Amino acid sequence: MTHPVIGWEQGMPVPDGHRFNHYLTCHDGRLHMDGLDLTQLFDPDRSDQGFDRALPSPLEIIYLPIIRQQIEKMRRYFGEVIDEVDYEGRFHYAYASKANAAEEIIRTTLGAGANHEMSSTVDVEIARIMKARGLLPDDRIVVCNGFKAAGMAYADNIVRFKDEHPTLIPVVEDLIELPPLISSGKPFEVGLRQKSYGHHEDEAEMNLYNSRFGLAVEDMWKAADYVSAAPNLTLKMYHAMVGSQLVDAEDFVERLKPPIEIYARLKQRHPSLSIFNFGGGMPIAMTLDFNFDYHGFIRLLLTTMQEVCGRYNVAVPDIMGEFGRYTTSDHGAHLFSIISTKENNSDLPWYIIDGSIMSSFPDSWALGEHFICLPLNHLDMPFHQVQLGGITCDSDDLYPPKKSEALLYMPVETRGLHIGFFSIGAYQEMLGGVKGSKHCVLPEAYELIVDKDADGRFTFEVLPGQTAANVLNNLGYYDLAATTLT
Ligand SMILES: Cc1ncc(COP(=O)(O)O)c(C=O)c1O
C-alpha cells in the first residue's frame, strides 16, 4: 500500500549529507534548511551562522529566499519550453495573494518581479501600500479575482485603484460585475472567468458542472460581447482555473482543453484577447514522495495551445498562472520542542509538542492533509515510530492525522529534541488566523524572518509572539490584560 512519505521511515540514523528534498539536508546529526542550521536557533552556542540569541519554542520560520527561488525556477521552466517549442507568446508569473498575504511575502514576490493576483477589498489596500512604497511598478499586471458585484466595497475600490495603477485587470466572475466597470468610464482591460473547475470531456459537460465560480459558456459569450460593446472596456484575458494541487501533468492539461477550445473561438471574434490565465493548481511537494514534471506540463500546455489555436487560425496567447501554493508552501516551517513522551497503552509512543498542530496547520485535521515532519537534532541517533500530540485538549490535535497511513519516525533520544513541520507556508497561516485567539487560548509563536544579504549571508528579524495579555485582550479581558500580565 502506498502512503504519503512525511519524513524519515527507518530505525537507522539518517546518514550524514542526506538530502530529504531540494531544501532540507542532514549535517552532523542536525537538519539544515537551505543551508541554515535550525537547531542553532534554540542553541546559539553552537552557531557559526551569525545567530546570537536563543529563541523560545515554538517558533515559526519565514524563509524568504525560497520564495524567490520558486519564482525564478518557474520563469526558467517556461522560458526554456517557450524556446524549445517556438511558442510565440510570453509567460506572466502572478502570485496569488490568498495563499499568504503577509507583508514580507508580498514585498518578496513583488521584489522578485511577480505580477499580483488578489481577491478582496483589503487586498486592494495591500496593493496600494506596495504602490506607495514603489514596489508595484505601473507595468506589473494586477489581476482582480473574487466576487465584486455593484455596490460592494471591493468593486468600488477596484475602480478607484485604477487611477493609481494602470495595469489593473478585473476578472469578471458574473455578468452583474460588469455595470460598475462600464459606468466608471475608465479604460479597463478586462478578464472573463470561465466556469471550468474539474475534469470534463468537453464544453457541454463542463457547463453542467456545479460550481459558483465563473461564467457558464453562454454567459461567457454574452459577457465578451458586452465588454466589446462598452466604449471604455477592452477584452484582454480569459481565465480558466481547473483545480488545485493537480499532481498529474496530463490530467492538468486535459482539464484545460475545453477552456482552450473556447479561448480560441473567443479570440476569433474578439481579437483583443491575448492572455490565457490558467489560475492556480500548480502542485508543490508537501511530502517527500512528490514528483511532478514541470517541464512536461508546460510543454504539453504550450503545444496543446499551438495545436488548438492553429486549428482556429488565431495567434497563441500569452500564458499566465496565479501561483499560490507553489510560491509560498516551501518557505514556511514551524518548529516545536518535545516536552514529554507517553505510552498510555497506545500502539505507538506519544511525543507531546509544546504547541498545537490543529491551530498551526488547520488543513491537517480539517482535510487530513500531510506535511513534512522531521527532527531538527539527534538525526545521527536511532529512530522509532511515534505519533505526535499537541498540547490542546482536543483529540484531533495529533499527527499524522487520524486515518492516515503515513509513518512518522523520530529519534528515540528525546532530551533536548526539537522537531519541525515543513512546507506549511501556503494557506495554513491565513486559515489559522494571524494574531487573535486560538484553540485552548494558546498564544501565537515567535516568528523568525530569515533572508540573505547581497553577500549571501543570512539575515534575521525576530517578531515576538503573543503574550498572555494579548490573548486576554482579544477576548475582552481588557482590565486584567492591561495591568497584571505580560
Ligand atoms: C482564482 C484563483 N487563483 C489562484 C489560486 C491559487 O491556487 P494555488 O494555491 O493552487 O496556486 C486560487 C486558489 O484558490 C484561486 O481561487
The ligand as a Gaussian input file, in Angstrom:
#p B3LYP/6-31G(d) Opt

LIG

0 1
 C       -8.669000      32.410000      -8.694000
 C       -7.560000      31.705000      -8.011000
 N       -6.305000      31.866000      -8.494000
 C       -5.239000      31.278000      -7.908000
 C       -5.406000      30.477000      -6.792000
 C       -4.180000      29.857000      -6.179000
 O       -4.218000      28.480000      -6.313000
 P       -2.958000      27.588000      -5.923000
 O       -2.671000      27.819000      -4.490000
 O       -3.399000      26.224000      -6.256000
 O       -1.821000      28.037000      -6.772000
 C       -6.692000      30.259000      -6.257000
 C       -6.878000      29.398000      -5.093000
 O       -7.938000      29.111000      -4.622000
 C       -7.800000      30.903000      -6.882000
 O       -9.042000      30.749000      -6.415000

